[in-house]
Amino acid sequence: MLTVFRSKAGADVLMVSAHAKALLEAMGREPAPQGVFRGPQLAEALANWAQWVPPPPAEAAPEETEDESPVTGLRQRAWPVCELLRRAQAQGVDVVWLPA
């Protein structure tokens, strides 16, 4: 499933629901299927995200071959959502998330 983050501050951001759940938890929010970031919650979410430290890998990965692409982490996946939150904060508008 997909989750979409929407705001008048920018374009919609689609994210796999499992990644959205992890991002919301890192931002200090309950990973509900839908919700909203309002006013001061935007700054709080961004501050929580800035302090988030990713968990260590579950186990060492086997030797990578040259054909494998690098793994994309949550920090890279979250960048568009964080930018949307920053723009929404600057413009004084909300950001909602809901199933896509």
DSSP file (Angstrom, degrees, kcal/mol; ACC not computed):
  #  RESIDUE AA STRUCTURE BP1 BP2  ACC     N-H-->O    O-->H-N    N-H-->O    O-->H-N    TCO  KAPPA ALPHA  PHI   PSI    X-CA   Y-CA   Z-CA
    1    1 A M              0   0    0      0, 0.0    16,-2.4     0, 0.0     2,-0.3   0.000 360.0 360.0 360.0 160.2    0.0    0.0    0.0
    2    2 A L  E     -A   16   0A   0     14,-0.3    98,-2.4    15,-0.1     2,-0.4  -0.865 360.0-152.6-118.2 152.1    1.0    3.6   -0.5
    3    3 A T  E     -AB  15  99A   0     12,-3.3    12,-2.5    -2,-0.3     2,-0.4  -0.972  11.9-152.3-119.5 138.7    0.6    6.7    1.7
    4    4 A V  E     -AB  14  98A   0     94,-3.0    94,-1.8    -2,-0.4     2,-0.5  -0.936   2.2-153.7-113.7 135.9    0.4   10.2    0.3
    5    5 A F  E     -AB  13  97A   0      8,-2.7     8,-2.2    -2,-0.4     2,-0.4  -0.937  22.3-172.8-104.6 126.7    1.5   13.3    2.1
    6    6 A R  E     + B   0  96A   0     90,-3.0    90,-2.6    -2,-0.5     2,-0.3  -0.933  14.9 151.8-127.1 145.0   -0.4   16.4    0.9
    7    7 A S  E >   -AB  10  95A   0      3,-0.6     3,-1.0    -2,-0.4    88,-0.1  -0.970  50.4-121.9-161.3 154.5   -0.1   20.1    1.5
    8    8 A K  T 3  S+     0   0    0     86,-0.5    87,-0.1    -2,-0.3     3,-0.1   0.613 107.0  73.8 -71.2 -11.2   -0.9   23.4   -0.3
    9    9 A A  T 3  S-     0   0    0     85,-0.3     2,-0.3    75,-0.1    -1,-0.2   0.617 111.9 -24.1 -79.8 -13.1    2.8   24.1    0.1
   10   10 A G  E <  S-A    7   0A   0     -3,-1.0    -3,-0.6    77,-0.0     3,-0.1  -0.971  85.7 -44.0-174.9-173.1    4.0   21.7   -2.6
   11   11 A A  E     -     0   0A   0     -2,-0.3    -2,-0.1     1,-0.1    -6,-0.0  -0.293  66.1 -89.9 -71.4 155.9    3.4   18.6   -4.7
   12   12 A D  E     -     0   0A   0     -6,-0.1     2,-0.5    -8,-0.0    -6,-0.2  -0.339  36.8-146.1 -62.6 146.6    2.0   15.4   -3.2
   13   13 A V  E     -A    5   0A   0     -8,-2.2    -8,-2.7    -3,-0.1     2,-0.4  -0.979   8.1-155.9-120.3 120.1    4.6   12.9   -1.9
   14   14 A L  E     +A    4   0A   0     -2,-0.5     2,-0.3   -10,-0.2   -10,-0.2  -0.758  17.6 172.7 -94.1 140.5    3.9    9.2   -2.3
   15   15 A M  E     -A    3   0A   0    -12,-2.5   -12,-3.3    -2,-0.4     2,-0.1  -0.996  41.2 -99.6-146.2 143.8    5.6    6.7    0.0
   16   16 A V  E >>  -A    2   0A   0     -2,-0.3     4,-2.4   -14,-0.2     3,-0.7  -0.434  40.2-122.5 -59.3 135.3    5.3    3.0    0.7
   17   17 A S  H 3> S+     0   0    0    -16,-2.4     4,-2.6     1,-0.3     5,-0.2   0.828 109.6  56.0 -56.3 -37.3    3.2    2.7    3.8
   18   18 A A  H 3> S+     0   0    0    -17,-0.3     4,-1.8     1,-0.2    -1,-0.3   0.897 111.1  44.4 -63.2 -39.0    5.8    0.7    5.7
   19   19 A H  H <> S+     0   0    0     -3,-0.7     4,-2.5     2,-0.2    -2,-0.2   0.883 111.8  52.8 -71.8 -38.4    8.3    3.5    5.2
   20   20 A A  H  X S+     0   0    0     -4,-2.4     4,-2.8     2,-0.2    -2,-0.2   0.899 107.7  52.4 -62.5 -39.9    5.7    6.2    6.0
   21   21 A K  H  X S+     0   0    0     -4,-2.6     4,-2.3    -5,-0.2    -2,-0.2   0.938 110.8  46.5 -61.1 -47.4    5.0    4.3    9.3
   22   22 A A  H  X S+     0   0    0     -4,-1.8     4,-2.2     1,-0.2    -2,-0.2   0.892 113.1  50.0 -62.2 -40.4    8.7    4.3   10.2
   23   23 A L  H  X S+     0   0    0     -4,-2.5     4,-1.6     2,-0.2    -2,-0.2   0.926 110.2  49.3 -64.5 -45.7    9.0    8.0    9.3
   24   24 A L  H  <>S+     0   0    0     -4,-2.8     5,-2.9     1,-0.2    -2,-0.2   0.904 110.8  50.4 -61.7 -41.4    6.0    9.0   11.4
   25   25 A E  H ><5S+     0   0    0     -4,-2.3     3,-1.4     1,-0.2    -1,-0.2   0.914 109.7  50.5 -61.9 -42.6    7.3    7.1   14.4
   26   26 A A  H 3<5S+     0   0    0     -4,-2.2    -1,-0.2     1,-0.3    -2,-0.2   0.790 108.1  53.8 -65.7 -27.4   10.7    8.8   14.0
   27   27 A M  T 3<5S-     0   0    0     -4,-1.6    -1,-0.3    -5,-0.1    21,-0.2   0.404 123.0-106.4 -86.9   2.1    8.9   12.2   13.9
   28   28 A G  T < 5S+     0   0    0     -3,-1.4     2,-0.3     1,-0.3    -3,-0.2   0.696  78.1 126.7  84.5  19.3    7.1   11.4   17.1
   29   29 A R      < -     0   0    0     -5,-2.9    -1,-0.3    -6,-0.2    -2,-0.1  -0.804  68.3-106.1-110.7 152.3    3.7   10.7   15.7
   30   30 A E        -     0   0    0     -2,-0.3     2,-2.8     1,-0.1    -5,-0.0  -0.616  37.5-122.1 -69.9 127.6    1.4    7.7   16.1
   31   31 A P        +     0   0    0      0, 0.0    -1,-0.1     0, 0.0   -10,-0.1  -0.331  51.1 162.8 -76.1  65.5    1.6    5.8   12.7
   32   32 A A        -     0   0    0     -2,-2.8     3,-0.1     1,-0.1    -8,-0.1  -0.397  54.0-108.8 -76.8 158.7   -2.1    6.0   12.0
   33   33 A P  S    S+     0   0    0      0, 0.0     2,-0.3     0, 0.0    -1,-0.1   0.804 101.8  11.3 -60.3 -28.5   -3.4    5.4    8.5
   34   34 A Q  S    S+     0   0    0     64,-0.2     2,-0.3   -31,-0.1    64,-0.2  -0.990  74.6 133.0-147.7 156.3   -4.2    9.1    8.2
   35   35 A G  E     -C   97   0A   0     62,-2.1    62,-2.3    -2,-0.3     2,-0.3  -0.965  35.9-110.7-177.8-171.4   -3.5   12.3   10.1
   36   36 A V  E     -C   96   0A   0     -2,-0.3     2,-0.5    60,-0.2    60,-0.2  -0.999   5.5-145.2-147.4 143.4   -2.4   15.9   10.0
   37   37 A F  E     -C   95   0A   0     58,-3.4    58,-2.0    -2,-0.3     2,-0.3  -0.957  30.5-175.1-103.7 124.3    0.6   18.0   11.0
   38   38 A R    >>  -     0   0    0     -2,-0.5     3,-2.8    56,-0.2     4,-0.5  -0.917  41.4 -53.9-122.0 149.0   -0.6   21.5   12.1
   39   39 A G  H >> S+     0   0    0     -2,-0.3     3,-1.6     1,-0.3     4,-0.7   0.169 129.0  16.7  31.5-112.1    1.3   24.7   13.1
   40   40 A P  H 3> S+     0   0    0      0, 0.0     4,-2.0     0, 0.0    -1,-0.3   0.705 116.9  71.4 -65.2 -18.7    3.8   23.9   15.9
   41   41 A Q  H <> S+     0   0    0     -3,-2.8     4,-2.6     1,-0.2    -2,-0.2   0.812  91.3  60.0 -65.2 -28.8    3.5   20.2   15.2
   42   42 A L  H <X S+     0   0    0     -3,-1.6     4,-2.2    -4,-0.5    -1,-0.2   0.946 107.4  43.2 -64.1 -48.2    5.5   20.8   12.0
   43   43 A A  H  X S+     0   0    0     -4,-0.7     4,-2.3     1,-0.2    -2,-0.2   0.898 114.7  50.8 -64.3 -40.7    8.5   22.2   13.8
   44   44 A E  H  X S+     0   0    0     -4,-2.0     4,-2.6     2,-0.2    -2,-0.2   0.914 110.2  49.2 -63.5 -43.7    8.3   19.4   16.5
   45   45 A A  H  X S+     0   0    0     -4,-2.6     4,-2.3     1,-0.2    -2,-0.2   0.914 112.5  47.6 -63.2 -43.5    8.2   16.7   13.8
   46   46 A L  H  X S+     0   0    0     -4,-2.2     4,-2.2     2,-0.2    -1,-0.2   0.879 112.1  49.9 -66.6 -37.4   11.2   18.1   12.0
   47   47 A A  H  X S+     0   0    0     -4,-2.3     4,-1.4     2,-0.2    -2,-0.2   0.916 111.1  48.8 -66.3 -43.3   13.1   18.5   15.3
   48   48 A N  H  X S+     0   0    0     -4,-2.6     4,-0.7   -21,-0.2     3,-0.3   0.911 111.6  50.2 -61.1 -41.8   12.3   14.9   16.2
   49   49 A W  H >< S+     0   0    0     -4,-2.3     3,-0.9     1,-0.2    -1,-0.2   0.899 106.3  55.0 -63.8 -40.7   13.4   13.7   12.8
   50   50 A A  H 3< S+     0   0    0     -4,-2.2    -1,-0.2     1,-0.3    -2,-0.2   0.806 111.5  45.1 -63.6 -28.9   16.7   15.7   13.1
   51   51 A Q  H 3< S+     0   0    0     -4,-1.4    -1,-0.3    -3,-0.3    -2,-0.2   0.542  87.9 116.0 -90.4  -8.3   17.5   13.8   16.3
   52   52 A W    <<  -     0   0    0     -3,-0.9   -26,-0.0    -4,-0.7    -3,-0.0  -0.379  48.6-161.0 -67.2 135.7   16.5   10.4   15.0
   53   53 A V        -     0   0    0     -2,-0.1    -2,-0.1   -27,-0.0    -1,-0.0  -0.979  22.1-121.2-116.6 124.3   19.3    7.9   14.8
   54   54 A P        -     0   0    0      0, 0.0    19,-0.0     0, 0.0     0, 0.0  -0.308  31.3-106.6 -64.2 146.9   18.7    4.9   12.5
   55   55 A P        -     0   0    0      0, 0.0     3,-0.1     0, 0.0     0, 0.0  -0.358  42.1 -96.3 -67.9 153.3   18.8    1.4   14.1
   56   56 A P        -     0   0    0      0, 0.0     0, 0.0     0, 0.0     0, 0.0  -0.306  52.9 -83.1 -66.8 156.7   21.8   -0.7   13.3
   57   57 A P        -     0   0    0      0, 0.0     3,-0.1     0, 0.0     0, 0.0  -0.259  35.0-124.1 -59.3 147.5   21.5   -3.2   10.5
   58   58 A A  S    S-     0   0    0      1,-0.2     2,-0.3    -3,-0.1     0, 0.0   0.912  85.0 -16.7 -61.5 -44.6   19.9   -6.5   11.6
   59   59 A E  S    S-     0   0    0      0, 0.0    -1,-0.2     0, 0.0     2,-0.1  -0.979  87.0 -75.3-156.1 161.3   22.9   -8.6   10.4
   60   60 A A        -     0   0    0     -2,-0.3    -2,-0.0    -3,-0.1     0, 0.0  -0.351  50.6-121.4 -63.2 136.5   25.9   -8.1    8.2
   61   61 A A        -     0   0    0      1,-0.1     3,-0.1    -2,-0.1    -1,-0.1  -0.496  28.3-107.2 -76.9 146.0   25.0   -8.2    4.5
   62   62 A P        -     0   0    0      0, 0.0    -1,-0.1     0, 0.0     0, 0.0  -0.233  60.7 -63.2 -64.3 165.8   26.7  -10.8    2.3
   63   63 A E        -     0   0    0      1,-0.1     2,-0.3     0, 0.0     0, 0.0  -0.240  58.8-127.0 -54.0 131.5   29.3   -9.5   -0.1
   64   64 A E        -     0   0    0     -3,-0.1     2,-0.2     2,-0.0    -1,-0.1  -0.575  17.1-143.6 -81.6 143.6   27.8   -7.1   -2.6
   65   65 A T    >   -     0   0    0     -2,-0.3     3,-1.1     1,-0.1    -1,-0.0  -0.627  27.3-108.8 -97.9 165.4   28.4   -7.7   -6.2
   66   66 A E  T 3  S+     0   0    0      1,-0.2    -1,-0.1    -2,-0.2    -2,-0.0   0.740 115.7  63.0 -66.3 -21.5   28.9   -4.9   -8.7
   67   67 A D  T 3  S+     0   0    0      2,-0.1    -1,-0.2     0, 0.0     2,-0.2   0.714  84.7  91.5 -76.5 -20.5   25.5   -5.6  -10.2
   68   68 A E  S <  S-     0   0    0     -3,-1.1     3,-0.1     1,-0.0    -4,-0.0  -0.537  72.5-135.4 -80.3 139.8   23.7   -4.7   -6.9
   69   69 A S        -     0   0    0     -2,-0.2    -4,-0.1     1,-0.1     3,-0.1  -0.596  34.2 -91.5 -87.3 155.5   22.5   -1.2   -6.4
   70   70 A P        -     0   0    0      0, 0.0     2,-0.3     0, 0.0    -1,-0.1  -0.310  45.5-103.6 -65.8 150.8   23.1    0.5   -3.0
   71   71 A V        -     0   0    0     -3,-0.1     2,-0.6     1,-0.1    -3,-0.0  -0.567  28.9-133.1 -76.5 133.7   20.3    0.2   -0.5
   72   72 A T        -     0   0    0     -2,-0.3     2,-0.1    -3,-0.1    -1,-0.1  -0.795  24.9-150.0 -89.7 123.3   18.2    3.4    0.0
   73   73 A G     >  -     0   0    0     -2,-0.6     4,-1.9     1,-0.1     3,-0.3  -0.287  28.4 -99.6 -88.1 174.0   17.7    4.2    3.6
   74   74 A L  H  > S+     0   0    0      1,-0.2     4,-2.3     2,-0.2     5,-0.2   0.840 118.8  62.0 -63.7 -33.8   14.9    5.9    5.4
   75   75 A R  H  > S+     0   0    0      1,-0.2     4,-0.8     2,-0.2    -1,-0.2   0.912 107.6  43.4 -60.8 -41.1   16.8    9.2    5.5
   76   76 A Q  H  4 S+     0   0    0     -3,-0.3     3,-0.5     1,-0.2    -1,-0.2   0.899 114.8  49.4 -70.7 -39.2   16.9    9.4    1.7
   77   77 A R  H  < S+     0   0    0     -4,-1.9     4,-0.4     1,-0.2    -2,-0.2   0.823 110.4  51.9 -67.5 -30.4   13.3    8.3    1.3
   78   78 A A  H  X S+     0   0    0     -4,-2.3     4,-2.6     1,-0.2     3,-0.5   0.651  82.8  91.0 -82.1 -16.3   12.1   10.9    3.9
   79   79 A W  H  X S+     0   0    0     -4,-0.8     4,-2.5    -3,-0.5     5,-0.2   0.882  86.0  48.2 -52.3 -48.6   13.8   13.9    2.2
   80   80 A P  H  > S+     0   0    0      0, 0.0     4,-1.9     0, 0.0    -1,-0.2   0.879 113.1  48.9 -62.0 -35.9   10.8   14.9    0.0
   81   81 A V  H  > S+     0   0    0     -3,-0.5     4,-2.4    -4,-0.4    -2,-0.2   0.919 111.0  49.8 -68.3 -42.7    8.4   14.6    3.0
   82   82 A C  H  X S+     0   0    0     -4,-2.6     4,-2.5     1,-0.2    -1,-0.2   0.903 110.1  50.7 -62.8 -40.7   10.7   16.7    5.2
   83   83 A E  H  X S+     0   0    0     -4,-2.5     4,-2.5    -5,-0.3    -1,-0.2   0.905 109.3  51.2 -62.7 -40.4   11.0   19.4    2.5
   84   84 A L  H  X S+     0   0    0     -4,-1.9     4,-2.4     1,-0.2    -2,-0.2   0.909 110.3  49.2 -62.6 -42.1    7.2   19.4    2.2
   85   85 A L  H  X S+     0   0    0     -4,-2.4     4,-2.4     2,-0.2    -2,-0.2   0.900 110.7  50.5 -63.7 -41.1    7.0   19.9    6.0
   86   86 A R  H  X S+     0   0    0     -4,-2.5     4,-2.3     2,-0.2    -2,-0.2   0.923 112.6  46.0 -63.3 -44.1    9.5   22.8    5.9
   87   87 A R  H  X S+     0   0    0     -4,-2.5     4,-2.0     2,-0.2    -2,-0.2   0.903 112.3  50.8 -65.7 -40.7    7.6   24.5    3.1
   88   88 A A  H  X>S+     0   0    0     -4,-2.4     5,-2.3     1,-0.2     4,-1.2   0.904 110.1  50.4 -63.3 -40.8    4.3   24.1    4.9
   89   89 A Q  H  <5S+     0   0    0     -4,-2.4     3,-0.4     1,-0.2    -2,-0.2   0.922 110.7  48.9 -62.6 -43.9    5.8   25.5    8.1
   90   90 A A  H  <5S+     0   0    0     -4,-2.3    -1,-0.2     1,-0.2    -2,-0.2   0.846 117.6  41.0 -64.5 -34.1    7.2   28.5    6.1
   91   91 A Q  H  <5S-     0   0    0     -4,-2.0    -1,-0.2    -5,-0.1    -2,-0.2   0.531 109.4-121.0 -93.1  -7.0    3.8   29.1    4.5
   92   92 A G  T  <5 +     0   0    0     -4,-1.2     2,-0.3    -3,-0.4    -3,-0.2   0.855  67.9 127.9  71.7  35.3    1.7   28.4    7.6
   93   93 A V      < -     0   0    0     -5,-2.3    -1,-0.2    -6,-0.1     2,-0.1  -0.787  56.2-106.6-120.4 166.4   -0.3   25.5    6.1
   94   94 A D        -     0   0    0     -2,-0.3   -86,-0.5   -56,-0.1     2,-0.4  -0.398  16.0-144.3 -87.5 162.7   -1.0   21.9    7.2
   95   95 A V  E     -BC   7  37A   0    -58,-2.0   -58,-3.4   -88,-0.1     2,-0.3  -0.999  19.3-169.9-125.3 127.4    0.4   18.6    5.9
   96   96 A V  E     -BC   6  36A   0    -90,-2.6   -90,-3.0    -2,-0.4     2,-0.4  -0.830   7.0-157.8-112.6 154.2   -2.0   15.6    5.8
   97   97 A W  E     +BC   5  35A   0    -62,-2.3   -62,-2.1    -2,-0.3   -92,-0.2  -0.992  22.5 151.0-129.7 144.8   -1.2   12.0    5.2
   98   98 A L  E     -B    4   0A   0    -94,-1.8   -94,-3.0    -2,-0.4   -64,-0.2  -0.972  51.4 -69.6-160.7 163.7   -3.7    9.4    4.1
   99   99 A P  E      B    3   0A   0      0, 0.0   -96,-0.3     0, 0.0   -65,-0.0  -0.352 360.0 360.0 -62.5 141.3   -3.8    6.1    2.1
  100  100 A A              0   0    0    -98,-2.4   -97,-0.1    -2,-0.0   -86,-0.0   0.449 360.0 360.0 -89.8 360.0   -3.2    6.6   -1.6
